[in-house]
Amino acid sequence: MKSVEVNFDGLVGPTHNYAGLSEGNVASLSNANESSNPKSAALQGLKKMKALHDMGLTQGIFAPQERPDIYTLKRLGFQGSDAQILAAAYKTSPTLLASCCSASTMWTANAATVSPSADTQNQKVHFTAANLANKFHRSLEPETTSNILSAIFNNDDYFQHHQHLNDNEHFGDEGAANHTRLCESYGDKGLEIFTYGRVAFNRNTPKPVKYPARQTLEASQAIARLHGVSAENAVFVQQNPDVIDQGVFHNDVIAVGNQNVLFYHEQAYLNTDSFKAEVSQKFSGNNLHFIEVSSEQVSIEDAVNTYLFNTQIITLADNSMAIIAPMHCRENTQVFDYLQSLIAANNPINHVEFFDVNESMKNGGGPACLRLRVALTEQELTAVNPNCLLTDSLYLKLVTWVNKHYRDTLTLKDLSDPQLLIESRTALDELTQLLSLGSVYRFQN
């Protein structure tokens, strides 16, 4: 049965700001406390979505979360009116307030892990929202993420949703940012690669020293069990702890796969040779391409600074592949030269497009962070909420929506402005109507 891969990109939220909340994320920390531009960030993301739509891909929209998160601040003991709560939180801890205002859900690669129906025991598409237990500001997301996923994929005949894993670092789960799927075509049974940073229940195994390993083996194994992915169709591989300590906080900062291509840095995995052997043995298709980039070709530092591997590899209508890269890859001579040699070499990737997603990049997320990949059969696609699939008309409506509701600049002090909360809720209430999501936010209930 014919299948397509749909990229559901996260809309950047109205409270997009630079608070430097993500330890281990070099870009996030280096741009902490700068003034942000929420309107520009949202429009940049929409422009990328529209460009992929125009290339012939099916492009989805994933709504942001309600921020500021007044409910969490109340849970933490702040009392009074919304304005009083925001003022008190800012006075007590600006970082805590920033955490409750984070627009990090723009990086939809962290929203969930998705297993297509071809891979699962009951032949349904399975979704498990990530618990993101390693970072406080991201641990606030899974409940609303689950609501949004259920509103987009709202048909029990085709889709199965699971509660996020236990809210504990032993089962720290970062979603699709540490999950890659290889296949011959999107509708074929695939090989799901689960990359983890540490083994939670065995302290004697390798782990990073400087920065936390956010994904555990135990979490990855639990997702595979929940989704009914057999051992023959799963590979569990440990990320190299040394590269985590160099700022590679997720596997999608150092590797990306698409169909029969795995594009990765030579330092990405702890035991690369045995990993490649297992992938080769379990991959059911033909012409598997391992595209390994050496440190001599591109250093880890340049890979992190340009997000060379946090690019999207997409398959076009003529079955050729293209790389969707941030402008940083064009501006770095070494990385740009490597990409030119890559598309000239004998492999399926023969085209590269550069996009300005600088507002996202400064906060630590590239093109691949901005999207959740969902492989769907034609029948499953008809069961998806159609109002969450981009059209020319919806694009124009969303651009108008952003220009109407979003601010041009935002500082950390602005997060305590009660008017920002009103603006955000007004915008999100209108968005849920545009996307026909229903009441997915707490303030709507």
N, C-alpha and C positions, 0 to 999 in steps of 0.2 A: 504494500500500500504506500502511495506517495506520501512523503512527510516533508515538513519544513522546520527550520529552526527559527523561532521567534525570539528576538532580543527585547526584553522588557526593561527599558531604561528608567532609572529613578528621576523623577522631577525634583530639582533642587528646591528646598523649602524656603519660605520667606525669612527664616532666621539664620540663613547661611552666614557663618562667622568663623574667624580664625582664633581659636582659643588654645591650640597646641595640646589637645587632650590625649593624643594617641602616642604613648610611649612605644618606641621601636619604629615609628613612622617618621623618617628623617624630614620629609617635606612638611609634615604637620607641625613638627616641633620648630623647624627653622623659620616658619612664617607666623609663629604665635604672636597674638596681640596686634597684628596688622588690621587696618580697616578693610572690610570686605565689601563686595558689590553683589548682593543677592539677585538683583534684576539681571545683571550681566551673566552671572553663573547659570541662572535658569534658561536664559536665551541661548547661551552657548550649548547647553545640553540639548535643548530643543532643535537647534540647528544641526547637530550631529544626528539626531533621530530622523529629521527630515531628509538629510542627505542619504542615509541608509535606505529609507523608504523610497527615495527617488532612484536608488540603484536596483530596485526591484525586490528588496527584502521586506518581509512582514515585520513591522516594528510595533512594539507594545509600549504602553505608558504605565508606570508604577507611581502611585501617589505618595507624597511625603507624609511624615507624621505630624501630629499636633505638637507644636512647640511655641512658647515655653510649656514645659510639662508641669503644670500647677499641681497635679495630683501627686506626683512624686515629692514635690516640695512640702505639701501638706503631710504626706506620710512621714517626712523627716522632721516634722514638728513646727513648721512655720504656719502661723495662724493669721486670721483676719481676712480682709478683702483681697482680691487678686492683686491690686496695686500695693497693698501693705505687705503681702507675701513676697512679691518681686523685690520691693525695696529692702526688706529685711534680709532676704537671701543674698542680694548684692552686697549689703553692708557686712554680713557675716562671712561670706565666702564667694567672691566673684567667680572662682573656678567651678564651684558647685552650681551656681546659676547658669554658667556657660554650658555645663554638662547637661542641664535640663533644657537647654535651648539648641543643642547641637542639631545640625541638619545632615548628619552623617548617613541618614537613610538614602541620600542620593546615590550611594554606592550599593546598588542593588545586588551586586555579586555576593554581598554578605547577607542578603535577605533570607535566603533559604538554599537548601540542596534539592535538586530536582532530578528524578529518575524517570526517563520516558517509558511509555508502556511496553516498548519492545524489550526492555531490560527487566521488567518486574514480573513476579510470579503470577499475579492476578491480572496482568496486562492492563493496568490502569496507570496513569501518570501520577507519581507520588511527590508530595511536597512536605518538607519539614522545615519550618522557620528556624533560623539559627538563634541560639540563646545568647551568643556574643558575651559570654560571662566574664571574659578577661578585662573588659573596659566598662566602667560604670555607665558612661554616657550611652554606650551601645546596648548595654543590658536592659535598657528601658524600652527597647524596640519590639521584641518578639510577639507580644499580644496583639498590637495593632498590625504588625506585619501579617500575622495569621488572618486577621480580619480582612485585610486587603486582598490577600491571596484567595481567600474563600469567596470574595466578591467578584474576582476576575474569573476564577475557575470554579464556577458554581453549578456543577453537574456531577452528581454521584455516580452516574453511569460510566464516566470517563476519568474522574479525578478523585484522588484520595489525599486528605490532609491529616497530618500528624501533629500532635502537640510538640512544642519545642522540648529539647532534652532538659534534664534536671539542671536547675540554675546553680551549677557548681563547676569550678575549674577542672575537676576530674573529668567532666564531660563537656569541656569547652568546645563549642562548635561555631565556626566562622562561616558556614554556608558554602556557596559555590566558589568562593575565592580559593578554597583548597580542594576543589573537585573538578576533574577534567574527564571528558568522555570522548573516546575514540570509536569510530565506526566506519563502515564502508560508505553507507549513505544514512541519513538521519533516521530513516524508518527501520533500518536493520538493527538486530540485537547488537548492543555496543559493549565496550569494555570501560567500566567506570574506575577511574584512578582517584583514590582517596589519599591525599598527602597530609601527613600529621607532623607536628613539631616535637612532641614528646610522648612518652608512655607514662600515664598518670599513676598507675599502680605498681610501677617498678622504678625506683629511684636510681637503680644502678645502670640504667640505659642512658645513652648520650642525650644531652639537651643544651640549649644555649646558656651562656653565662651572663651576658650583658642585658639582653632584652628577653621578654617572656615569649615562650612558645604558646601560641593562642589555641591551636587545635591539638586535641589529644587523639591517640590511636583508639582509645575506648569510645570516643564520640563518633569517629568515622565508622567503626564497626557497628555501633548502634544504629546509625543511619542506614547502613547496608541491610541490617536485619529488618528494620521497620519497612524499608522499601521493597523487600523481597528480592534483593539482588543476590544471585547465587555466587558461590566462591569461584566458579569458573569464569564469571563475568566481572570480577572485582580484583583490583590490585591495591594493596596498602603499602605505601612507601614513605619513608621518613625524609623530611626536608633536612638539608645540611644545616646543623646548628650554627656553623660558622657564618653562613650567609644571613641567618636570622639576626645575628649579632652585628651585621653590617647594614641593617635596615630593611631586610627582606622579610617583612612581617607576615605576609601571606604568600602562598605558592604562586599566585597569579602575578606577583611582582618579578618572578624569575622563570616562569614557564607558562605556556598556553598551548592548548590543543584544539584541533578542528578536523573532524572526520579522520582521515588517515595520516594526519600530520601532527607531530609533537615537536614544538619549538621551545628550546630551553637552553639555559646556560650550563656549561660543563660542571659548575659548582652547585647546581640546584639541589641535587639529591645526595643523600648520605652514602648510598651504595649503588652507584649509577649502573655498573655492569650487570649486577644481578637484577636490578629493576628492569633494564632494557630486555634482558633475557626472558623475564616473566611476561612482560608486555608482548614480546614477539611470539611467545608460545601461546598466549591466550587470545591474541587478536585474531578474529575469524576472517578478516578480509585479506585483500592482496595489496601489494605496493605500499607497505607501511613506511613512512618517512620519519626518521629521527633527524631533526635539524638541530645539531648541537653547536652552540656558540662558545668559542674558547675565550679565556681571559685575555689572551693576546689580541683577539679581534675586538672584544668589548669588555672592559673591566666591570667588576661588580659595582663600583662607584658610579660609572656612567650608566649602567643598566638601571640603577636605582634613581639617579637624577633625571633620566630621560623617560623612564618607564617603557623601555624597548619591549619588554615581555608583557607589560600590562596593556598591550594592544589587542584589538579584536582581529581574529582571522575569520573572514567570512567567505562563504561560497556563493558565487554569482550565478546568474541564470545559465551561463555557458559552461558551468562546472569548474571554472577557474577560481582561484582563491586570491583574495586581496587582504592586505594588512591595513587596519584603521589605526593610525598612530597619532600621538599628540605632537604639536609643533616642536616640542623640545627635542624630538628625534631628528627633525630636519635641521635644527640649529646647532646640534652637536656634530662636528665634522666626522669623528670616528664612527658614531652610530649611523649617520646618514650614509657614509661610504659603505658600511656593512650592509645596510638595507639595499643599496644599489646592487651590490654583489649578490645578495640573496635572491632578488627578483630576476637576476640574469642567469642564475644557476638552474640546474636541472631538478626542479621540484615543483609542486603544484602552485606555489605562491609566485605570482608574476606581476603583481601590481601593489602599489602602496598609496594611500591617501592620508594627508596630514590635516588635523583638525585643531582648532583653538579651543582647548578646554582648560585654560590657564587657571580659572577660578577653582576648579576641581583639583588640578595638579598642585596648586599651592597648599591645599589642605590634605594632600597625600593620596589622591585617587586619579587614575588615568582612564582611558576609554573602556578598558575591560572591567574596571571597578564599577562603572556606571550602568552595567547591564546584567540582567539575569537571563540565562539561555534556557529556552524551553522548546524541546523538539516535540512536534505534534503531527499526528496524521491529519489528513484533510477533514475527516469526520470529527476529530477532537477539536480542530480549529474552529469548526462551526459551533461548538459548544462553549467557546470562550466568550466572555462578555464583549460584544463587538464595539462598545463605546470606549474600550481600553486599547483598541488597535488604531494606530495612527492613519489618518487620511489627510488629504490636502486641506479639507475643511476644518478638521479637528486641530490641525497644526495652527491655522490662522486664529482659531478660537483660543487656543492655549497661549499664543503670543500676546493676544489682546488681554487675556486674563493676567499674565505676568506683568505687562506694562501697567495694568490698572492697580494691581495690589502690592507689588514689590518695591522695596526701597533701593535707591542707587548706592547708598553707603550704610554700613552698619559697624559700630564699634562695640566693644564689650560693655561700655556704660549704657549703650542703647538697649541692651537686653533687659534692663530693669524698667524700661518705659512701658507702662500698662497699655498704652495705645498700640504697641507692637503686638501684644497678645490679641487685642481686638482685631487688628488688621489680619493677623494670621488665621484666626478662626473664621473671619468673614471670607477670606480667600479659600480656605479649605472647604467650607460649607458649599461655596459656589462650585468648587472643583468636583466634589462628590456628585453634584447634579450633572455636570458636564460629562463625567465618566460613568454615570449611573451605578455608583458604588453602594448606595444606601448609606446607612448610619454606621460608618466604620470607626468614628472617633468618639471618645468619651463625652465631649461637650455636646454631642448631638443626641445623646440619650437622656 
